Amino acid sequence: MTVDRTLSLIRDISARFAGERAERQRRRALDPADFAAIADAGFLGTGLPEAEGGYWKDSVTSIRPACEMLRILAQGDPSVALVCAMHPTVLSVWLPHADAAPEFRDAWRAQRRMIFDSVKNGCWWGTITSEPGSGGDMLKTRAVAAPAENGRYRVTGDKHFGSGSGILSFAITMARPEGEDSPDVFVLDLRGVPWDGSTGMKLAAEWDGHGMPATQSHAFRFDGFPAMRKAWPGNFQIISPAVAIYCSAAFSAVIVGIVETAVDTARALLLAKRSTLRAYEQVEWSRVETEGWLVRQAYEGILRDIESGDGLKAFGTGLLGKTAIAELSETLMLRLCKIIGGATFARGSPFGHWAEDVRALGFLRPPWGLAYDNIFSISLPP
C-alpha cells in the first residue's frame, strides 16, 4: 500500500469518527475496532522500513507523512490519534539505526528483526516511561531492572501515562539496570497480560483525565515484570535526539488537527451571526485567526527543519515549536469558548472537550518544566 493510499483511507476513517463526535467525546475507553481499521488502512507502516513493506525511509523524509496521518486522525478523534502517535515515536528508537556498534551489531539486527516482524503481524507499540515525581525526566527513573534468565531482565517500579493500555502489544519503558549508573530502554511484552499483579503487572489507577479522556493512559505497578533490554546498551545519547524530534512533531500534529477542526467549526457558527457579534467577540475572533496561523506555522516549521537534515536545528525547532503550539492552542481555545459563550460548558458542545484536549500537549514529553529547562539550555548554553 502507498502512503497516498493510506492517507486517503485515514481521511475516510477520520470523517467517520467526526460524524460520531458527540458520542466519542463522552467515551472513557478505547474501541479496539478503531485500531483494527487504522491498522488495515496501513498506519502501522509508519513504524516499518520501506524494505519491510513500510513507509520509513529516513528521518528527513518519513516523519511528515506520519504526522499528517496523525493530524487528520485528530480531526475525528483526538484520543485515538494520540495513542496512534506513540507507535512511530517509540519505534524511532530503532528505525533510524540499521546497525549498532560492532560488538552489538548481531544482537541489534536480531532485535530489529523481531520488532519489525511484530509490526507486520499487526502489533501496536507504545510507551509507559513516565514516573510519579520524575518531572518527566526519563533519566531520573527510579525503576530498576534485575538480570534474569536468558539475557532478559525483570523490571520493578511505578509507571503512569501508559497511553493505549489494552490496545498495545508492546511498550517501552525506562529502568536502571542493577549495578549500572545510567538507565536504559526496556521492552515490555503486554500481549495477553492480566492487570491483577499475578504476572508482575498491576493496574494502579485507571486514567480519568479531563482531556484526552479515552486514551486509557493508566498507571501500573511493575514487580519483577519480564523485560527485554535494548540490544545496543549505552547509546542513549545517540537515540534520544531522534526520538525527541519525533515526539515534538507527532504530538504537535495531533494538537494542530484539533485546533484546525475547532476553528473551522467555530467559523461556520459565527458566519451565521456575523452581524450580531459584539466588538469584544470580533477582536477575540481576530486573535483566534492570528493564533491559529501561528500554530500552523510552528507545525510547518518543525517539519521543514526536520527535512533540512540538520538534526541539531531540528531538535531545537521541535522543542520551541511544540512548546509554542501548546501555549497558543490553550489561549486560542479559551478565546473560542468565550466567543461561542456559555454553551461551551455543555457536554454536548465539542468546544469544551477540545479545550481540555489541547492542554495535553504541554504535559507530553517534554512536560512544561523540563521543556523550559531545555529551551534555556539551548538558547543560552553554559
DRENMI-537136 format. One record per residue (C-alpha): chain; x, y, z. Coordinates in steps of 0.001 Angstrom, whole numbers, plus 500000, padded with zeros to 6 digits. Layout:
<sites>
+--------+--------+--------+--------+
! cadena !      X !      Y !      Z !
+--------+--------+--------+--------+
!      A !      X !      Y !      Z !
...
+--------+--------+--------+--------+
</sites>
This chain:
<sites>
+--------+--------+--------+--------+
! cadena !      X !      Y !      Z !
+--------+--------+--------+--------+
!      A ! 500000 ! 500000 ! 500000 !
!      A ! 501272 ! 503507 ! 499195 !
!      A ! 501466 ! 506467 ! 501560 !
!      A ! 498908 ! 508334 ! 499464 !
!      A ! 496506 ! 505420 ! 499676 !
!      A ! 496894 ! 505203 ! 503447 !
!      A ! 496347 ! 508963 ! 503775 !
!      A ! 493160 ! 508637 ! 501761 !
!      A ! 491879 ! 505794 ! 503929 !
!      A ! 492817 ! 507696 ! 507095 !
!      A ! 490771 ! 510666 ! 505853 !
!      A ! 487770 ! 508385 ! 505411 !
!      A ! 488207 ! 506925 ! 508893 !
!      A ! 488575 ! 510372 ! 510454 !
!      A ! 485471 ! 511616 ! 508668 !
!      A ! 483549 ! 508688 ! 510133 !
!      A ! 484900 ! 509481 ! 513587 !
!      A ! 483859 ! 513129 ! 513155 !
!      A ! 480330 ! 512014 ! 512353 !
!      A ! 480278 ! 510259 ! 515729 !
!      A ! 481885 ! 513156 ! 517600 !
!      A ! 479240 ! 513743 ! 520261 !
!      A ! 479322 ! 510116 ! 521350 !
!      A ! 483090 ! 509798 ! 521074 !
!      A ! 483783 ! 512853 ! 523229 !
!      A ! 481888 ! 511185 ! 526064 !
!      A ! 483951 ! 507991 ! 525853 !
!      A ! 486274 ! 506946 ! 528631 !
!      A ! 487682 ! 503890 ! 526863 !
!      A ! 489171 ! 502925 ! 523521 !
!      A ! 487464 ! 500720 ! 520970 !
!      A ! 489776 ! 498023 ! 519532 !
!      A ! 487763 ! 498155 ! 516299 !
!      A ! 489078 ! 501696 ! 515680 !
!      A ! 492658 ! 500486 ! 515810 !
!      A ! 491902 ! 497498 ! 513629 !
!      A ! 490531 ! 499860 ! 510982 !
!      A ! 493531 ! 502189 ! 511254 !
!      A ! 495917 ! 499255 ! 511019 !
!      A ! 494043 ! 497936 ! 507974 !
!      A ! 494478 ! 501379 ! 506394 !
!      A ! 498245 ! 500884 ! 506619 !
!      A ! 499116 ! 503192 ! 509508 !
!      A ! 501336 ! 500607 ! 511224 !
!      A ! 503683 ! 501028 ! 508264 !
!      A ! 504821 ! 504330 ! 509804 !
!      A ! 506898 ! 502144 ! 512134 !
!      A ! 508313 ! 499884 ! 509444 !
!      A ! 511174 ! 500438 ! 506965 !
!      A ! 510427 ! 500593 ! 503249 !
!      A ! 512449 ! 497417 ! 502752 !
!      A ! 509998 ! 495671 ! 505092 !
!      A ! 506926 ! 496995 ! 503309 !
!      A ! 506505 ! 500114 ! 505452 !
!      A ! 506842 ! 503848 ! 504873 !
!      A ! 510018 ! 504620 ! 506793 !
!      A ! 512870 ! 505736 ! 504539 !
!      A ! 514843 ! 508106 ! 506767 !
!      A ! 514417 ! 510712 ! 509482 !
!      A ! 514354 ! 513525 ! 506926 !
!      A ! 511563 ! 512400 ! 504604 !
!      A ! 509460 ! 509955 ! 506589 !
!      A ! 508179 ! 511994 ! 509523 !
!      A ! 505909 ! 514376 ! 507596 !
!      A ! 503614 ! 511659 ! 506137 !
!      A ! 503211 ! 510047 ! 509553 !
!      A ! 502443 ! 513406 ! 511166 !
!      A ! 499885 ! 514218 ! 508507 !
!      A ! 498112 ! 510943 ! 509227 !
!      A ! 498021 ! 511872 ! 512914 !
!      A ! 496812 ! 515422 ! 512211 !
!      A ! 493965 ! 514042 ! 510099 !
!      A ! 493021 ! 511397 ! 512682 !
!      A ! 492904 ! 514052 ! 515413 !
!      A ! 490288 ! 515950 ! 513427 !
!      A ! 487982 ! 512994 ! 514044 !
!      A ! 489049 ! 511589 ! 517429 !
!      A ! 491920 ! 513173 ! 519402 !
!      A ! 492208 ! 510353 ! 521943 !
!      A ! 492644 ! 507731 ! 519238 !
!      A ! 495119 ! 509943 ! 517378 !
!      A ! 497263 ! 510487 ! 520477 !
!      A ! 497531 ! 506751 ! 521113 !
!      A ! 498441 ! 506222 ! 517448 !
!      A ! 501183 ! 508860 ! 517779 !
!      A ! 503039 ! 506632 ! 520225 !
!      A ! 503572 ! 503888 ! 517621 !
!      A ! 506038 ! 505575 ! 515197 !
!      A ! 507508 ! 507678 ! 518004 !
!      A ! 508509 ! 504642 ! 520060 !
!      A ! 509812 ! 502747 ! 517042 !
!      A ! 512058 ! 505685 ! 516159 !
!      A ! 514378 ! 504180 ! 518787 !
!      A ! 515214 ! 501502 ! 516221 !
!      A ! 514169 ! 502840 ! 512805 !
!      A ! 516997 ! 505321 ! 512052 !
!      A ! 519763 ! 502943 ! 513156 !
!      A ! 520215 ! 499971 ! 510830 !
!      A ! 523414 ! 498961 ! 512613 !
!      A ! 524898 ! 499293 ! 516072 !
!      A ! 528477 ! 499359 ! 517291 !
!      A ! 530365 ! 496219 ! 516112 !
!      A ! 530110 ! 494410 ! 519444 !
!      A ! 526312 ! 494796 ! 519459 !
!      A ! 525612 ! 494547 ! 515736 !
!      A ! 524276 ! 490991 ! 515559 !
!      A ! 522034 ! 491409 ! 518603 !
!      A ! 520766 ! 494766 ! 517323 !
!      A ! 519913 ! 493335 ! 513916 !
!      A ! 518113 ! 490398 ! 515515 !
!      A ! 516139 ! 492728 ! 517765 !
!      A ! 515117 ! 494946 ! 514869 !
!      A ! 514034 ! 491827 ! 513008 !
!      A ! 511821 ! 490772 ! 515905 !
!      A ! 510321 ! 494241 ! 516241 !
!      A ! 509590 ! 494686 ! 512555 !
!      A ! 508072 ! 491207 ! 512348 !
!      A ! 505753 ! 492137 ! 515208 !
!      A ! 504586 ! 495237 ! 513336 !
!      A ! 503968 ! 493155 ! 510219 !
!      A ! 501816 ! 490890 ! 512377 !
!      A ! 499646 ! 493821 ! 513417 !
!      A ! 501197 ! 494754 ! 516772 !
!      A ! 500809 ! 498271 ! 518142 !
!      A ! 503758 ! 499793 ! 520027 !
!      A ! 503624 ! 502439 ! 522721 !
!      A ! 505228 ! 503683 ! 525885 !
!      A ! 504881 ! 503664 ! 529650 !
!      A ! 508021 ! 505522 ! 530648 !
!      A ! 506757 ! 508350 ! 532886 !
!      A ! 507005 ! 508029 ! 536651 !
!      A ! 505440 ! 509922 ! 539551 !
!      A ! 507880 ! 512501 ! 540886 !
!      A ! 510295 ! 512428 ! 537936 !
!      A ! 509108 ! 515672 ! 536356 !
!      A ! 509079 ! 513883 ! 533023 !
!      A ! 512843 ! 513356 ! 533026 !
!      A ! 513417 ! 509766 ! 531938 !
!      A ! 516973 ! 509844 ! 533308 !
!      A ! 515528 ! 510241 ! 536806 !
!      A ! 513788 ! 506874 ! 536721 !
!      A ! 513644 ! 505003 ! 539989 !
!      A ! 512573 ! 501768 ! 538340 !
!      A ! 515187 ! 499001 ! 538488 !
!      A ! 515893 ! 496147 ! 536099 !
!      A ! 517328 ! 492977 ! 537586 !
!      A ! 519144 ! 490484 ! 535315 !
!      A ! 517164 ! 487303 ! 534723 !
!      A ! 517496 ! 484130 ! 532704 !
!      A ! 518477 ! 484043 ! 529007 !
!      A ! 519774 ! 487600 ! 528977 !
!      A ! 516406 ! 489042 ! 529957 !
!      A ! 515544 ! 491353 ! 532851 !
!      A ! 512779 ! 491882 ! 535371 !
!      A ! 511570 ! 495450 ! 535911 !
!      A ! 510240 ! 496787 ! 539186 !
!      A ! 508784 ! 500273 ! 539652 !
!      A ! 505780 ! 502566 ! 539394 !
!      A ! 504803 ! 503961 ! 535995 !
!      A ! 501959 ! 506136 ! 534732 !
!      A ! 500618 ! 507544 ! 531458 !
!      A ! 500625 ! 504171 ! 529712 !
!      A ! 498601 ! 505584 ! 526809 !
!      A ! 496808 ! 502900 ! 524856 !
!      A ! 496853 ! 500342 ! 527653 !
!      A ! 494843 ! 497356 ! 526497 !
!      A ! 495488 ! 498184 ! 522840 !
!      A ! 499288 ! 497968 ! 522874 !
!      A ! 501100 ! 494718 ! 522227 !
!      A ! 504459 ! 496134 ! 523295 !
!      A ! 505550 ! 499160 ! 525312 !
!      A ! 508931 ! 500642 ! 526045 !
!      A ! 509923 ! 501856 ! 529481 !
!      A ! 512995 ! 503187 ! 531253 !
!      A ! 514759 ! 501464 ! 534137 !
!      A ! 518177 ! 501429 ! 535721 !
!      A ! 519921 ! 498046 ! 535336 !
!      A ! 521274 ! 496748 ! 538627 !
!      A ! 524949 ! 497570 ! 539054 !
!      A ! 524933 ! 500302 ! 536369 !
!      A ! 524920 ! 504084 ! 536705 !
!      A ! 522684 ! 505010 ! 533758 !
!      A ! 519135 ! 503943 ! 532869 !
!      A ! 518301 ! 502231 ! 529599 !
!      A ! 515339 ! 501368 ! 527385 !
!      A ! 513456 ! 498130 ! 528016 !
!      A ! 510659 ! 496476 ! 526039 !
!      A ! 507615 ! 495023 ! 527778 !
!      A ! 505569 ! 492349 ! 526023 !
!      A ! 501996 ! 493119 ! 527086 !
!      A ! 500158 ! 490606 ! 524931 !
!      A ! 497560 ! 488771 ! 526986 !
!      A ! 498991 ! 490020 ! 530282 !
!      A ! 496411 ! 490372 ! 533099 !
!      A ! 496474 ! 493534 ! 535220 !
!      A ! 495909 ! 491813 ! 538554 !
!      A ! 499563 ! 491559 ! 539546 !
!      A ! 499746 ! 487797 ! 539030 !
!      A ! 502470 ! 488190 ! 536379 !
!      A ! 504124 ! 491294 ! 537834 !
!      A ! 501906 ! 493983 ! 536268 !
!      A ! 499158 ! 495504 ! 538391 !
!      A ! 496772 ! 498311 ! 537495 !
!      A ! 497397 ! 501113 ! 539988 !
!      A ! 494903 ! 503661 ! 538649 !
!      A ! 492690 ! 503966 ! 535603 !
!      A ! 493104 ! 507108 ! 533525 !
!      A ! 490402 ! 509670 ! 534356 !
!      A ! 491747 ! 512742 ! 532583 !
!      A ! 489701 ! 515855 ! 531886 !
!      A ! 491328 ! 515917 ! 528447 !
!      A ! 492152 ! 513059 ! 526084 !
!      A ! 489742 ! 511056 ! 528279 !
!      A ! 489635 ! 507886 ! 526202 !
!      A ! 493377 ! 507256 ! 525853 !
!      A ! 493438 ! 504656 ! 528636 !
!      A ! 496650 ! 506239 ! 529951 !
!      A ! 496573 ! 504021 ! 533019 !
!      A ! 499104 ! 503820 ! 535847 !
!      A ! 500712 ! 500496 ! 536728 !
!      A ! 502930 ! 498931 ! 539347 !
!      A ! 505525 ! 496539 ! 537959 !
!      A ! 507028 ! 493963 ! 540275 !
!      A ! 509624 ! 491764 ! 538590 !
!      A ! 507873 ! 492017 ! 535226 !
!      A ! 509795 ! 490328 ! 532346 !
!      A ! 511534 ! 492766 ! 530001 !
!      A ! 513877 ! 492775 ! 527039 !
!      A ! 516694 ! 495315 ! 527081 !
!      A ! 517504 ! 497439 ! 524073 !
!      A ! 520198 ! 495469 ! 522261 !
!      A ! 522556 ! 498439 ! 521959 !
!      A ! 523176 ! 499435 ! 525570 !
!      A ! 524831 ! 502707 ! 526440 !
!      A ! 523773 ! 504607 ! 523312 !
!      A ! 521015 ! 506686 ! 524905 !
!      A ! 522690 ! 509924 ! 523801 !
!      A ! 522639 ! 508671 ! 520201 !
!      A ! 518997 ! 507649 ! 520020 !
!      A ! 517487 ! 510240 ! 522376 !
!      A ! 517618 ! 513261 ! 519989 !
!      A ! 515959 ! 511287 ! 517176 !
!      A ! 513145 ! 510203 ! 519478 !
!      A ! 512756 ! 513739 ! 520867 !
!      A ! 512400 ! 515150 ! 517351 !
!      A ! 509716 ! 512603 ! 516515 !
!      A ! 507902 ! 513309 ! 519796 !
!      A ! 507755 ! 517034 ! 519073 !
!      A ! 506451 ! 516556 ! 515549 !
!      A ! 503970 ! 513738 ! 516203 !
!      A ! 502425 ! 515146 ! 519382 !
!      A ! 502167 ! 518608 ! 517817 !
!      A ! 500432 ! 517140 ! 514774 !
!      A ! 497639 ! 515789 ! 516969 !
!      A ! 497007 ! 519169 ! 518606 !
!      A ! 497169 ! 521020 ! 515294 !
!      A ! 494443 ! 518715 ! 513967 !
!      A ! 492214 ! 519605 ! 516933 !
!      A ! 492847 ! 523339 ! 516570 !
!      A ! 492080 ! 523306 ! 512855 !
!      A ! 488809 ! 521479 ! 513420 !
!      A ! 487782 ! 523757 ! 516282 !
!      A ! 488481 ! 526928 ! 514299 !
!      A ! 486667 ! 525650 ! 511204 !
!      A ! 483666 ! 524592 ! 513293 !
!      A ! 483550 ! 527963 ! 515062 !
!      A ! 483883 ! 529863 ! 511796 !
!      A ! 480795 ! 528141 ! 510410 !
!      A ! 478829 ! 529035 ! 513555 !
!      A ! 479986 ! 532647 ! 513648 !
!      A ! 479322 ! 533328 ! 509975 !
!      A ! 475638 ! 532752 ! 510661 !
!      A ! 475584 ! 535569 ! 513265 !
!      A ! 478371 ! 537778 ! 511956 !
!      A ! 476253 ! 540952 ! 512069 !
!      A ! 475445 ! 540484 ! 515767 !
!      A ! 478960 ! 539864 ! 517071 !
!      A ! 479991 ! 542331 ! 519756 !
!      A ! 483221 ! 544299 ! 519465 !
!      A ! 484885 ! 542070 ! 522046 !
!      A ! 483876 ! 538946 ! 520129 !
!      A ! 485167 ! 540418 ! 516883 !
!      A ! 488544 ! 541177 ! 518458 !
!      A ! 488781 ! 537745 ! 520075 !
!      A ! 487961 ! 536073 ! 516766 !
!      A ! 490682 ! 538095 ! 515058 !
!      A ! 493080 ! 536862 ! 517719 !
!      A ! 491918 ! 533295 ! 517125 !
!      A ! 492758 ! 533684 ! 513444 !
!      A ! 496190 ! 535081 ! 514320 !
!      A ! 496977 ! 532357 ! 516828 !
!      A ! 495660 ! 529666 ! 514504 !
!      A ! 498001 ! 530918 ! 511801 !
!      A ! 500925 ! 530848 ! 514234 !
!      A ! 500049 ! 527286 ! 515285 !
!      A ! 500129 ! 526143 ! 511670 !
!      A ! 503402 ! 527982 ! 511005 !
!      A ! 505045 ! 526457 ! 514074 !
!      A ! 503977 ! 522989 ! 512965 !
!      A ! 505238 ! 523570 ! 509439 !
!      A ! 508476 ! 524973 ! 510851 !
!      A ! 509071 ! 521793 ! 512850 !
!      A ! 508605 ! 519658 ! 509752 !
!      A ! 510700 ! 521908 ! 507487 !
!      A ! 513647 ! 521876 ! 509852 !
!      A ! 513437 ! 518087 ! 510122 !
!      A ! 513506 ! 517955 ! 506332 !
!      A ! 516545 ! 520229 ! 506242 !
!      A ! 518640 ! 517336 ! 507506 !
!      A ! 520195 ! 519428 ! 510277 !
!      A ! 519490 ! 517266 ! 513323 !
!      A ! 520645 ! 519826 ! 515902 !
!      A ! 518495 ! 522535 ! 514343 !
!      A ! 515522 ! 520170 ! 514124 !
!      A ! 515900 ! 519276 ! 517802 !
!      A ! 515806 ! 522942 ! 518821 !
!      A ! 512958 ! 523846 ! 516492 !
!      A ! 510954 ! 520834 ! 517612 !
!      A ! 511288 ! 521850 ! 521246 !
!      A ! 510414 ! 525501 ! 520560 !
!      A ! 507632 ! 524677 ! 518126 !
!      A ! 505941 ! 522123 ! 520360 !
!      A ! 506045 ! 524486 ! 523338 !
!      A ! 504720 ! 527398 ! 521288 !
!      A ! 501892 ! 525273 ! 519872 !
!      A ! 500994 ! 524105 ! 523381 !
!      A ! 500704 ! 527686 ! 524674 !
!      A ! 498944 ! 529100 ! 521624 !
!      A ! 496442 ! 526248 ! 521458 !
!      A ! 495370 ! 526791 ! 525050 !
!      A ! 494792 ! 530528 ! 524616 !
!      A ! 493113 ! 530037 ! 521243 !
!      A ! 490647 ! 527504 ! 522609 !
!      A ! 489885 ! 529743 ! 525591 !
!      A ! 489095 ! 532600 ! 523205 !
!      A ! 486827 ! 530364 ! 521137 !
!      A ! 484926 ! 529262 ! 524226 !
!      A ! 484416 ! 532904 ! 525253 !
!      A ! 483130 ! 533816 ! 521806 !
!      A ! 480784 ! 530852 ! 521498 !
!      A ! 479515 ! 531530 ! 525011 !
!      A ! 478166 ! 529567 ! 527929 !
!      A ! 477033 ! 526743 ! 525675 !
!      A ! 480622 ! 525536 ! 525567 !
!      A ! 480170 ! 524299 ! 529141 !
!      A ! 477575 ! 521810 ! 527929 !
!      A ! 478827 ! 518280 ! 527386 !
!      A ! 477023 ! 518299 ! 524059 !
!      A ! 479273 ! 521097 ! 522785 !
!      A ! 482575 ! 519966 ! 521279 !
!      A ! 484462 ! 523130 ! 522252 !
!      A ! 484835 ! 522407 ! 525954 !
!      A ! 486179 ! 518945 ! 525132 !
!      A ! 488661 ! 520339 ! 522613 !
!      A ! 489795 ! 522990 ! 525115 !
!      A ! 490800 ! 520262 ! 527544 !
!      A ! 492285 ! 518025 ! 524844 !
!      A ! 494754 ! 520637 ! 523577 !
!      A ! 496125 ! 521112 ! 527091 !
!      A ! 497632 ! 517658 ! 526827 !
!      A ! 500476 ! 518889 ! 524617 !
!      A ! 502098 ! 520899 ! 527393 !
!      A ! 502283 ! 517790 ! 529560 !
!      A ! 503571 ! 515430 ! 526876 !
!      A ! 507276 ! 514776 ! 526587 !
!      A ! 508940 ! 517015 ! 527496 !
!      A ! 506446 ! 518455 ! 530020 !
!      A ! 506403 ! 522157 ! 530846 !
!      A ! 509177 ! 522367 ! 533425 !
!      A ! 511612 ! 520145 ! 531554 !
!      A ! 510737 ! 521830 ! 528245 !
!      A ! 511678 ! 525263 ! 529561 !
!      A ! 514838 ! 523923 ! 531176 !
!      A ! 515857 ! 522582 ! 527773 !
!      A ! 514886 ! 525770 ! 525937 !
!      A ! 517008 ! 527824 ! 528319 !
!      A ! 519923 ! 525418 ! 527951 !
!      A ! 519976 ! 525534 ! 524151 !
!      A ! 519329 ! 529278 ! 523913 !
!      A ! 521984 ! 530267 ! 526470 !
!      A ! 524418 ! 527343 ! 526598 !
!      A ! 526853 ! 527352 ! 529539 !
+--------+--------+--------+--------+
</sites>
